[in-house]
Amino acid sequence: MVLEKINEANDVKSLTEQELKWLPGEIREFLIEKISHTGGHLASNLGVVELTIAMHLVCQLPEDKIIWDVGHQSYTHKLLTGRREGFDELRKYGGMSGFPKRKESSCDSFDTGHSSTSISAGLGYAQAREILGESNQVISVIGDGALTGGMAYEALNNASRLESNFIIVLNDNNMSISENVGGLSRHLSNLRTADAYRDLKEGVANSLNRIPIYGERMVKRIRKTKSGIKQLLIPGMLFENMGITYLGPVDGHDVQALVKILREAARIDGAVLVHAITQKGKGYLPAERHPSRFHGTEPFEIETGLPAKKRSKANYTDIFSTVMRKMGDRDERLVAVTAAMADGTGLKRFHNMFPDRFFDVGIAEAHGVTFAAGLAAAGLRPVFAVYSSFLQRAYDQILHDVCIQDLPVVFAIDRAGLVGSDGETHQGIFDLSYLSSIPNMTILAPKNKWELSDMMKYAIRFEHPIAVRYPRGEAYDGLKEFRAPVVYGKSEVIYDESEIALVAVGSMVKTALEVRELLKADGYQCSLINVRFVKPLDEKLLLRLVGEHKLLVTMEENVASGGYGEHVVEFLNQCASTVRVLPIAISDEYVEHGNVDILRKETGIDAWSVTKRLLAEYIGL
């Protein structure tokens, strides 16, 4: 097996020509087999096998730097840098990350997880190389979907002034997570199909190369100048007009062609973009047919591509999807906005039913928020469906463009709280903190699937900025009998007793119920409060609780700093309350990848950990 000959970085260079032909197939078989057991990002990784091999053939790692945008397509890179054994524990707690991690390997140049960052980071490496007097190569890989993010263009604009070599590889598979949208997608499609241009370019280059002595110089001059053949046949070439030398398109699944063009790119002084055409999911038919479904997949059956474990219950995203479709029928002002996540956020059904009221802005969350603000200012009711982790990218727009103007934009925040295997960059544990800091923002969190439905209906009718945050995974269907109407700023009292008050936010209501049962078995009396409104605080209820209980315990799946518990403590301190408040939250640190149940235990927010800490606090009173 050829793959077994690769045990550390640069081993790929010692393979024979025949072995290099066998290697891509072996890598694909390996990835399909491993990911079918562990889950992970499959389609994106199958699409960059040859591209990764080619970069490793032209680079000397770790001296040279390869920076991956997002980073979920770095599995082949990990294989080629000696981490084959780590795939058995891929994305498991304490195991190998599914993204590049500098602490994991010196060959991982930059930690990534969000989109459109690689050119900025690579440019930083290139500039540092010049200051330090070094001569290493720097290659930033970015997908065509990631180029819909504005940060990539800020970096390209900056890179155009660079006078030393910096290679940007455009991995163009016509997909991000969902199908690409917008003008850039159309521009790249035109480049992909510019056969006449490509054939003529190659013909002219081949002819000139036959001229002794001067031919090669002429080819280099043509390739470096903005007024070359490319400009004559494709006027207004986007990258060339920005000052970035453009090479391609090249077949992203032809190792020899890729090596040739990368070596050519390395001879150019300045920033150069290599345009590689790849196929997402290549080599595995189910992933080729359904690349979105295999973007991030749970364990699956290799023969069919179907999930190994079938879902028996609806998840929170399903509930949101159903509400949006129903509300779309009832209110013609309702519009939906997503940032390249129509499937992931549950907006596909809304898109199918109301295509004229659905907007995919690409991987551009900041633009998406301000676009939604414009829709709201014009009289519509926009719902921006987004993962908690990705909404962080639009903090300024939420504050400046939505909340200062007090516009009725609904933020449907999926994957709030611990999300598991994707790790630090994807845990949704900061949204309560950063949203709570913004005036005019209202924040809700449902305890179960029925309350999510009720809250979304409430939010769509609300006249001000409002966020509804809900977790990943199976929707909790307990406490069905408790379904009081949603009233602005009011919490829901589920059990009203004495001694200890458990005041829980969203997903933590289920945990609080488990804690209450454990305490009840030991003879303690516990009230259970479903917070509902994280902002504004239900101040009247809080004052009543501290008047009737010895200990008030706040529970949230968010970092402690700036979270609900901190706001409760601050309010009660202002009221000169002497009742002890115990905030249960995630410590102010990044949470690594792993199973959510394990992470809840490790962060101390599972029922047993909370009960143990609570009893220690209560007994010590």
Secondary structure, 3 states (H helix, E strand, C coil): CHHHHCCCCCHHHHCCHHHHHHHHHHHHHHHHHHHHHHCECCHHHHHCHHHHHHHHHHCCCCCCEEEECCCCCCHHHHHHCCCHHHHHHCCCCCCCCCCCCCCCCCCCCCCCCCCCCHHHHHHHHHHHHHHHCCCCCEEEEEECCHHHCHHHHHHHHHHCCCCCCEEEEEEECCECCCECCCHHHHHHHHHHCCHHHHHHHHHHHHHHHCCCCHHHHHHHHHHHCCCCHHHHHCCCCHHHHCCCEEEEEEECCCHHHHHHHHHHHHCCCCEEEEEEECCCCCCCHHHHHCCCCCCCECCECCCCCCECCCCCCCEHHHHHHHHHHHHHHHCCCEEEEECCCCCCCCCHHHHHHCHHHEEECCCCHHHHHHHHHHHHHCCCEEEEEEEHHHHHHHHHHHHHHHHCCCCCCEEEEECCECCCCCCCCCCECCHHHHHHCCCCCEEECCCCHHHHHHHHHHHHHCCCCEEEECCCCECCCCCCCCCCCCCCCCCEEEECCCEEEEEECCCHHHHHHHHHHHHHHCCCCEEEEECCEEECCCHHHHHHHHHHEEEEEEEEEEECCCCHHHHHHHHHHHCCCCCEEEEEEECCCCCCCCCHHHHHHHCCCCHHHHHHHHHHHHHCC
